[in-house]
Structure formats: structure tokens, C-alpha cells
Amino acid sequence: MCEKHDPLAAIIAAAMPQVAGTPAPPRHTEQQVVKPVIVNVAQALDQAHASRRRRLWELGHACHCPLVGVGFPLGVLRKLVDKVTSGKVLADDYEVHVGAVTECGSRNRLSEALQKELERRYAAVLLRFRAAKSTAEVAALWRTAVANGDVAGAFWAGLTHPRCNAELEEQMCRDLHMVQHQAGACVRADINKFNATLAENARLAHDLSKAQQRAAALLADKSADGEKHAAQLMQLRAQSVGKDSMIDSLRAELEQLRESIPGLESRAKLAERLAQMEERERGMRNQIAELKLELAKVQTVAEPAPEETRPAVEHVMRMPLSLNDRAVLCVGGRSGNVATYRELIEREGAQFAHHDGGLEDNANRLDASLAAADLVICQTGCISHSAYWRVKDYCKRNGKRCVFIDNPSISSLARGLEQAGAE
């Protein structure tokens, strides 16, 4: 169908001088006269190696129609024809297509422009086909392109490849012909789908109109509710402002009352300190009562020694080696291990007491706890510096036996008890 010659082809042919078969410009004539040997050698090398890609006008005429059809969108093709002819071609798309196919048979301004546009448009595909070194590899690349549905660039790259022979060229034209038939069938199917889509769109537009009407009615209702809520909000804000004013006045009155009472802050601090002192006093009284009971028990059991055989009491008393019925104070340690500390010490027959060194327990009760203890175990790894020096100083001044351990583990506590029993 593309072999039909249209008057447009004659018009384009008349408007564009032929390059092949026409006299060359004088400059080229001079170059041919000056260097004929170089030109002949270049032509001989091209014929010997046969590795140059073919140009558009070097392809068979049967390839031009499908190549122009799939390689150029109609808008691009018309733009190139208008540019070459230096004007706007008054012809329909079919006439422009037939004229362009006819001009591809020879080298001229239009065929050179089409060649340049094909090289630019499908440069990436040409680069991929360049890696093919044989006809089989070119054929494999073409089949892959057909399977992927991207045949325009692959058709141009395959036809112009140096390894494309006549059999592969014919096979490519056949494949492209069938692809175009399938594309036409798809277009017809798409038209049916498009008509169905138009009907569906009309139905959805009708439903949308109804939904918009319902939405407008709901919006009117919501607007009325919003105005009502806005009025209520204004009332609540007015009430809130009145309450804030009342709070400010009450605060001012409270400040005046505080200023009218001299020494209110110091009185509060003294009351808190007095409560702490009373609590400390109660603790010391309880310890004194317990000590008195223990002293009475000891005095009733022990016999009075003769005056001449009673040993002199040392200033710093040493605790007995046995922990039975003795009070052991554990200062510091992990709070999660206190129950295990208690079980270990009470298993030795001793009474267990614990103080965390002022972390949560009152630091002022530490002296009372130290006074009631027979043996002090200070876990230096989990105690504050002030509590550490307080324990050390108290034990040194009062002759208390004190064992210092670094690790707050159960095994370290057991070793501390063994150390206390060995001394």
C-alpha cells in the first residue's frame, strides 16, 4: 500500500535536491581531485570489513513503510517534513506517510533528517544492539523486544545492524506486520472498553450528582450545628474568663494573708524538722528499751565475778566471734537483695537490720541504727559518700566492728560474715 506514488512525493522530491547521483559541490570536487586515493582506500576498507551500520536509504524498500510507520509519531513526521520543505505541507496523514516512505529510497534532505531523528530517538536501543556480534544474537534481541512489546527502536537497530542478513530482515518485517495486526485488534477492543467506560462514567456522574446533593444537605445541617456550638463555646469562654478572674482575686487575697503572718515559711520548715526529730526520738527510745531488756536478761543470767578477778574493761570492746543473738546492720546494697540478706544473716542466728544509706530511708536514723548494731556490714559499692564516712567515723569512735565489702552480691556478704567470724 505504501508503494503507491502520491503527488506529495513528487512535490517533496522537487523541493529537495538529490544527493546521490547529482553533481557534488565544487568543494567536494576539489577534495576528490586532491585526494582520490584516500577516498578509494576508505571505500575499499568499508567493503572489506562490512562492519558499518546501514543507513536509511540503504535498506530495502519493503522496510521503509513499517519503519516510518512505527518509528515516527505522526506529529513528529509532519514536523520533519515541514522543516525540510521550509513550509507547511497541506496534505493528510496518509499522504505525508506515503511521501516520506517514497523519499526514503534515496539519500536526500528528508531521508537524512529521518535518519538523524531515528538515531537520536533510539540511541539507547542502538547501544544495546551494538553488543551483538552475530546474526543469532541480533535475532535474539529482536525476539526479546517483540515479547516485551517495544518494537520501534529494536526494528530500527536490528535492520541497520551489520550482522542483519536478508533472512533476518524478512523475518523482522513479518513479525512487525503481525504485531501491527495485533495492535489493531487491541485498539478495537479498547474502543469497546472505552464505550463501556463512557456508559459507566455517565452512571457514576449521575450517582455523584445525587451524592453531592446529599452532601450539600448534610453540610447545611452541620453548618447549623456548628453555629450552635460556636454560640455555646462563646458562653463557656465567658464563664471561664469569670472563673479566671475569681481565681486571680483569691490568689491575691491568699498572698495578702501570707504576708500578714510573719515567719510563715520558717514556721513550716521548723514544723517539718520537729516532726523528723520526734520520729528520730521515738526510734532511739525503742532501741534504748530493747537494749535495756537485753541488759536485764544478761544480768539475770551472768553471775557477779569477784572483785579481785574481774578483768579491766577495754575502751574499745571487741564483739564475740559467734553471731548468735547479735544484731547485724547492713548499710547499702541493692534493694532487691534485702530479703536474701535477711535470710542469710538470720540463718546464722543473728538479728537483721538494714539501712540504704539515705537513698530512701531517713539519713538521720543511721546513727540510731549504728548504735543498736553489734556488727556493721557496709557495702561501699551501693552507698553514698556521706553515708560511707558517717559509718566509718561512728564505728571508729565507738569501737564497733565494721566489715567493708565492695560488691553488693550475696556471695560478698557471705564472705564478709566469714571475715567477721574469723577476726
Sequence and secondary structure as in RCSB ss.txt:
>XXXX:A:sequence
MCEKHDPLAAIIAAAMPQVAGTPAPPRHTEQQVVKPVIVNVAQALDQAHASRRRRLWELGHACHCPLVGVGFPLG
VLRKLVDKVTSGKVLADDYEVHVGAVTECGSRNRLSEALQKELERRYAAVLLRFRAAKSTAEVAALWRTAVANGD
VAGAFWAGLTHPRCNAELEEQMCRDLHMVQHQAGACVRADINKFNATLAENARLAHDLSKAQQRAAALLADKSAD
GEKHAAQLMQLRAQSVGKDSMIDSLRAELEQLRESIPGLESRAKLAERLAQMEERERGMRNQIAELKLELAKVQT
VAEPAPEETRPAVEHVMRMPLSLNDRAVLCVGGRSGNVATYRELIEREGAQFAHHDGGLEDNANRLDASLAAADL
VICQTGCISHSAYWRVKDYCKRNGKRCVFIDNPSISSLARGLEQAGAE
>XXXX:A:secstr
 TTS  HHHHHHHHHS  STTS   HHHHHHHHH HHHHHHHHHHHHHH  S   GGGS HHHHHHHHHHHS HH
HHHHHHHHHHTS     HHHHHHHHHHHTTS SHHHHHHHHHHHHHTHHHHHHHTT  SHHHHHHHHHHHHHHT 
 HHHHHHHHTSTT  HHHHHHHHHHHHHHHHHHHHHHHHHHHHHHHHHHHHHHHHHHHHHHHHHHHHHHHHHHHH
HHHHHHHHHHHHHHHHHHHHHHHHHHHHHHHHHHHSTTHHHHHHHHHHHHHHHHHHHHHHHHHHHHHHHHHHHHH
HS    TTT     SS    S  TT EEEEES  GGGHHHHHHHHHHTT EEEEE SSSSS GGGHHHHHHH SE
EEEEGGGS HHHHHHHHHHHHHHT EEEEES  SHHHHHHHHHHHHH 
